[in-house]
Amino acid sequence: MTARWMAALAALTLGGCAGEAVRQTGTEPVVMGSADRGAMLVQQKCAGCHSIERTGDSPMASAPPFRAMGVLYPVSDLQEAFAEGVVTAHPAMPAFELQSTDIADLIAYLERVSGTGPGV
């Protein structure tokens, strides 16, 4: 095999892992969330009602700011709630389903914006 062919093969092999940090816990790999992808997700799906930044009021007064969620609720509880489907006390909250990578990204963003994440 030529060096160029081997480099191309290596790039294709490693490309499948790009952008996804994976941590091994027990027998199950856990995808680490990206706060940057989480920021894009909450901008698209949540910013209409919630304040998603470190300052400012939520557009809907009854919607808690994202910066408070990681402080008010244990993040592990939020992760489980997002996986099972969030049930709220107000009917204005739409039902939504998230993939496991979306949940990891959302949790990473919540930790960053609330100042509760690792390394914060």
C-alpha positions as CSV (number, residue, x, y, z in Angstrom):
1,M,0.0,0.0,0.0
2,T,1.2,3.5,-0.7
3,A,1.6,6.0,2.0
4,R,-1.1,8.2,0.4
5,W,-3.6,5.3,0.4
6,M,-2.8,4.5,4.0
7,A,-3.3,8.1,5.0
8,A,-6.6,8.2,3.3
9,L,-7.7,5.0,5.0
10,A,-6.7,6.3,8.4
11,A,-8.6,9.6,7.8
12,L,-11.7,7.7,6.9
13,T,-11.4,5.4,9.9
14,L,-10.8,8.3,12.4
15,G,-13.5,10.5,10.7
16,G,-16.2,8.4,12.2
17,C,-15.1,9.4,15.6
18,A,-14.6,13.1,14.9
19,G,-16.6,15.4,17.1
20,E,-17.8,12.8,19.6
21,A,-15.9,12.3,22.8
22,V,-16.6,8.9,24.3
23,R,-15.9,7.8,27.8
24,Q,-15.9,4.2,28.9
25,T,-17.9,3.5,32.1
26,G,-18.3,-0.2,32.9
27,T,-19.3,-1.9,29.7
28,E,-21.2,0.9,28.1
29,P,-19.5,3.8,26.2
30,V,-21.0,7.2,27.2
31,V,-21.1,10.0,24.6
32,M,-19.9,13.2,26.1
33,G,-22.0,16.2,25.3
34,S,-20.9,19.3,23.4
35,A,-22.0,22.5,25.0
36,D,-21.6,24.2,21.6
37,R,-24.0,21.8,19.9
38,G,-26.3,22.1,22.9
39,A,-26.3,25.9,22.5
40,M,-27.5,25.5,18.9
41,L,-30.2,23.0,20.0
42,V,-31.6,25.3,22.7
43,Q,-31.5,28.3,20.3
44,Q,-33.7,26.4,17.9
45,K,-36.1,24.7,20.3
46,C,-36.1,26.6,23.6
47,A,-35.3,30.3,23.2
48,G,-38.8,31.2,22.3
49,C,-39.8,30.7,25.9
50,H,-36.7,30.3,28.0
51,S,-33.8,32.7,28.6
52,I,-30.9,30.5,27.3
53,E,-28.0,32.9,28.2
54,R,-26.3,33.8,31.5
55,T,-28.4,36.9,31.8
56,G,-31.8,38.2,30.8
57,D,-35.4,37.3,31.4
58,S,-37.2,34.5,29.7
59,P,-39.6,35.6,27.0
60,M,-42.3,33.6,28.8
61,A,-42.3,34.6,32.5
62,S,-43.2,31.1,33.7
63,A,-40.3,29.5,31.8
64,P,-37.2,29.2,34.0
65,P,-34.0,30.6,32.6
66,F,-31.6,27.8,31.5
67,R,-28.9,29.2,33.8
68,A,-31.1,28.4,36.8
69,M,-32.1,24.8,35.8
70,G,-28.7,23.3,36.6
71,V,-28.8,25.0,39.9
72,L,-32.4,24.3,40.9
73,Y,-32.5,20.6,39.7
74,P,-29.7,18.0,39.9
75,V,-28.4,17.6,36.3
76,S,-28.7,13.8,36.6
77,D,-32.5,14.2,37.2
78,L,-32.8,16.5,34.2
79,Q,-31.0,14.0,32.0
80,E,-33.4,11.3,33.0
81,A,-36.4,13.6,32.5
82,F,-35.2,14.5,29.0
83,A,-34.8,10.8,28.1
84,E,-38.3,10.0,29.3
85,G,-40.0,13.1,28.0
86,V,-40.4,16.2,30.1
87,V,-43.8,16.6,31.8
88,T,-44.5,20.1,33.0
89,A,-47.1,21.8,35.1
90,H,-48.0,24.2,32.3
91,P,-49.7,23.2,29.0
92,A,-47.6,25.7,26.9
93,M,-44.5,23.5,27.1
94,P,-44.5,21.4,24.0
95,A,-43.8,17.7,24.0
96,F,-40.5,16.8,22.5
97,E,-38.2,13.8,21.9
98,L,-34.5,13.9,22.0
99,Q,-31.9,11.5,20.9
100,S,-29.2,10.5,23.4
101,T,-26.6,12.7,21.7
102,D,-29.0,15.6,21.9
103,I,-29.6,15.0,25.6
104,A,-25.8,14.9,26.2
105,D,-25.4,18.2,24.3
106,L,-28.3,19.8,26.2
107,I,-26.9,18.7,29.6
108,A,-23.4,20.0,28.6
109,Y,-25.0,23.3,27.7
110,L,-27.0,23.5,30.9
111,E,-23.9,22.8,32.9
112,R,-22.0,25.5,31.1
113,V,-24.7,28.2,31.3
114,S,-25.5,27.5,35.0
115,G,-21.8,27.2,36.0
116,T,-22.4,23.7,37.5
117,G,-20.4,21.5,35.0
118,P,-17.0,19.9,35.4
119,G,-14.2,22.4,35.0
120,V,-16.5,25.4,35.5
